[in-house]
Amino acid sequence: MPLPLPSAAAGVVPTPTEDWLVVPLYNEATVVGGVIADALLTFPHIVCVDDGSTDGSGDVARAAGAVVLTHAANLGQGAALQTGIAFVCEQPGARCLVTFDADGQHQVHDARDMADIIVRGEAAVVFGSRFLDGRTRPGLVKRVVLMFAVWFTKQSTGMRLTDAHNGLRAIRVDAARQVDLTQDRMAHASEIVLQLGRTGLPWREHPVHVLYTDYSRGKGQSVWNSVNILVDLMFK
């Protein structure tokens, strides 16, 4: 496994030992504290990017123990991820990062399993997939949209993924340094796949459980995110 490039701040090549969670954050004050507290038991290094929240989400995440970076205005999930990825890539000793949702839908043990694949040197990038086992049960609209996203990603990137728009991804730092997201909103999910594929580094998928909670359903995330994915894919 190659060492990360030298840190600009330290001026030396650090020993890569630290794994980070990167959590884009927008108006999740009621749940993000619990998500961070739970994740810190497994990942002691967490950076949240507060993307212009208006409900104090950043303060809640900071109080729970995360490093919090702040966008003054809401720029979109792609922009938040890029900020978090760039931050981790500058940290001495950073080994890999896992992109992780703030709303409680992702499972920490899945994130750890994916990071461990990288630690063992089996891949440089691990994409989470809801469709490699039967634990996740998205609704019909969500499933149809995700099938379209898989087709679109295959056509645009040549990569045969079973779940092209899963926000749970583990990325080794040398691969993460080659990510430069310009699609701020949902289309970033196809863009990051394309950029990671172009690195030529080994990748694989890993089964994960996305938990559609009463909270996320109450916000209408399942349906509206599906619509947003379609719009962004067609008009990006």
N, C-alpha and C positions, 0 to 999 in steps of 0.2 A: 504494500500500500504506500503510495508516494506521500512524502511529507508536504504540508501546506507551504506555499511560498512565504518568504520572509514577511513579517509584519512591518508595516511602514513605521509604526510607533516604536517598536522594540529594536529594529535593526538586526535581528537575529532570526534564525529558523527555530521556532518553538517546537517542543515535542507535542504532537497532537493527541490530546487526552480528553478533551471536553466536547460534549454533545449538547446542542442547544435546541430549544423549541422556539419557532418564530410564529407569533400569534397576531394576525391582523385583527383589529378591534374597532368596532363601531356600534355604539349604543347597546352594550350588553352588560350594563352595570348590575343587573339583578342576578346574573349567573357567573360572571367572569371571575369573581373572587373565589368561588368554590372550585372552578375549573383550574385556576392557577394553584391554589393550595393543594389540590389533589395531584397535579402534575409535578409539583416541586418535590414530592416524595420520591420521584423517579428521575426527574430532570432538574438538577439544581440550577441550571442556567436557562432562563426564559426571558425572551424579549417580546414585549407587546408593542405594536405600533398603533397608537390611538389615532385613527383616521378621521379626526374632526368630530369626535363624539360630543353630544350636547347634554349627556346625562351623568357625567362624572365617571365614566367607565375607566379612564386612565388612572384616576385617583384610587379607584377600587383595586385595580390590577397592581398598582404600586404598593398599596398597603398589604396586599396578599403576598408580596415578595418578588414580583417581576421587575425587570428593567423596563421602563416605559419611554418610548420615543413618541413624539407628537407631531401630527400634521395639523396645521392651523385650520385647514378646511378639509372637507371630505373629498378625497381624490379617487377613491375606489380601491377595491381589494388588491388589484395588481400593483398599484403604487405602494400600498402598505407592505405587501410582500417584498417588493424590491428594496424598500428602505430597511426592512428587517434582515434580508439576506445580505445586503451590503454591510450592515453593522456587524453581523456574525463573522463575515469574512475578514474583518479587521481585528478580530479578537485573538490575542496570542494563545496558542494551544487549542484553538477550535479545530475539531476533527470532522464533524458533520452537523447538519441541521435538519430538523423535521418541521415542515409547515403544518400548523395545527389550528383548528377552529376554536373560537372563543365561546361558542354557544353550547358546549357539552355534547355535541354529536360524535366527536372522535374519542377513541378509547386510548388511554395512556399506554396500556400494555401492548397495543398494536404499534404505537409509535416506537416503543422500546424494542420490540421485535424487529422492526424495520431498520432502526439504527444499528442493531447488533449484526444484521446482515452485512452492513458496511464495515463495521468494526472487524468482523471476521475476514474481510477482504473478498467477499463473494460477489460484490457489485459496487459500483460507484453511485448509482441512483436506484431507489426503490419506490415504485409507484403503488399506492394503495388501491385495491380493487374491491368493490362491493359485490362483485359477481363471480368470485372464485369459490365461494361457499354460500350457504343458504341463510346466513345470520341476518343480513340486511334485507328488508322488504320495502323498497320504495313504491310509491303509488304508481298507477298506470301512466299518468302524464309524465311524471319524473322518469320512469323507465323508458318511455318512447323518446323523450328528449335526449337522455343519456345514450341511447342507441344511435341517434343521429350524430351526437358528439363523437362517438367512437368511429363512425363512418367518416365524418369530416376530418378527424385527426389522422386517420389512415391515409386519406386522399392528400392531405396537406403536408404530412410529415413522413409518411411511409412507415410509421411505427404501428404495430399491431397490438394495441392495448385493449383490454376488456372493459376498462372504466377510465375514459379519457379526462373526465372532469372531477376527479376525486381530489379534494384539497389536502389529503394526508399524503405527504411525500417525504422521503428521506434522501438527502443529497450530500455527498462528500464535499468538503470545502473546495477542493480543486475543481470540481464540476460546478459548484455554486458560483465561483468566481467568473465563470463564463456566461452567467445569466444576466441579461440586461432587459428587463421587461419594459415595454413601451405601451402595451395595452393595459390601461388602468383598471378596466372593469372586468366582466366575466370572461372576455376573450383572452385574458392573460393565461387561462388554463391551457389553451391550445398553444399559445406562444411559448410557455415554459417547456412543454413537451418537445416542441420543435428545437428550441435552443439546447436542451439537454441531449437530444438525439444527435445533434450536430457535433457534440464534443467527441463522439466516437468511443466514449467510455462505456463499460458494461452496465447494463440495467436489467431489472427484472420487476415483476409484479408480486405483490404479497396480499393475501386475503385479509380484509379488515371489516370491522363491524361499524357501520354508521348508524347511530341511534337517533331516530326521528322522535324527538321528545314532544310532550305536550307544549312545552315552551316554544320550540321551533315551529311546530304546527300552528300555534296561536299567533305567531308573527307572520304566518303565511309563507314561510321561506321555501317550502318544498315546491309549491306551484309557481310563485313569482320568480324564484331563482331559475326555474326551468325556462320560463318565458325570457328572462334576461339572457340566458345562455343562447337561446335560439336567435334573439335579436342581435347579440354581439357577434355570433358566428357568421350570420348572413350579411351584416353591414359593417364589420370592422374594417 
